């Protein structure tokens, strides 16, 4: 992707179906044979104590470039350019299903499989989004707002092999303002999200890997953007990035 290359980022082009394979690899768990491999992504040597997966609806490189969140900009070490089968598949619901379920196995669920293999897994999300992540409610906590999800997530840091947090405020903002939110509101949510990621990282133990995934919103919406901004928005969703353990 030209924009990512212009920024000097280490980029990997993957499909949405490879995301669970990445998590299996990071956690040192055996990958089911029907999941696609991710040999191109190397993990660092040394112990990995936990993986924190943060999913942010309607979040992309466009938001990072536009609103300049300092912590994220400094830590975009390994950028994932995620290809979906179609525009509909890149939306938040289908994208999460591709992350946690598999079209090649009716019984596979990332969360349940890791749990059955001895990994401690915790999911914190909105109740309406939970069916796209897991059907095992014993592994999840539901909250009504991103703030509450963040607070519950902070309490769960360093207590699980995989911690999954799902934030939806960006998506709700774009829908509320027909994809053209006031700059001060968008900047406020961006700064808050950036601060949350920073605090989550600062409070995590040394052997932590942070994976951030941004997908499209709940439905396709048009944006009245021109020039480079329009190119960024078209070209860079969905995306993700990986931050490897502290050195």
Residue, then its C-alpha position, 0 to 999 in steps of 0.5 A: x500500500x503506497x501510503x503505508x510505504x510512504x510512512x516507512x512502516x513494516x507492512x504485511x498484507x493478510x486476509x481477515x481469515x488469517x487473523x485467528x492464525x496470527x493469534x494462535x502463532x503469537x500464543x504458541x498454540x497449535x493452529x487447526x489445519x483448516x486455518x490459513x498459515x501466516x508464515x510471513x509474520x515472525x515473532x520475537x524470541x523470548x517468552x510471551x506472557x499474554x496477548x491483548x487484542x483490541x478491536x476498534x470499529x470504523x478505525x483506520x490509518x485515515x484516523x491515525x494520519x488525520x488526528x495524529x495520536x502520538x502513542x499510536x504513531x510511535x508504535x505502528x511497528x508492524x502494520x497489517x493491511x487486511x483484505x476482505x472478500x468483499x466490502x460487506x465482509x469488511x464491516x464490523x459484524x462479518x469481520x469479527x466473525x472472520x476473526x473468531x470463527x471459520x467458514x471451514x469449520x462449523x464448530x471452530x471458535x477461537x475463544x473456545x478452542x484456546x480455552x479448551x487447550x488450557x489458555x486463559x481467555x477473557x472477552x469484554x464487549x457489548x452484549x449485542x456484539x458478543x455473538x460475533x466473538x463467542x457463544x460461550x458467555x462464561x468467557x465474557x463480560x458485557x458492558x454498555x459503553x467503551x468507557x466501561x469496557x476499558x475499565x473492565x479491561x484494565x482490571x483483567x490485564x496480566x490475568x489472561x493469556x488472551x484478553x479481547x476488548x471491543x470498542x465501538x465509539x468510532x463507529x457510533x460517532x460516524x453513524x451519528x454524524x453521517x460520516x462527517x463528525x465535527x473535528x473536535x469530537x473526532x479528535x477527542x475520541x481519538x485522543x482518548x483511545x490513544x491514551x487508553x492504548x498507552x495506559x494498557x501497554x504501560x500497565x501490561x507485563x513485559x512479555x505482552x503482545x498488543x494487537x489492534x484491529x480496525x474494521x469498517x463500520x456497521x454499514x457502508x456510509x459515504x464520506x464527502x472527502x477530497x484529494x489525499x483524504x479520500x485516497x486514505x479512507x478508500x485504501x486503508x480499511x480494515x487495518x491492524x498493527x502488532x506491538x511486540x514485547x518490551x525490550 
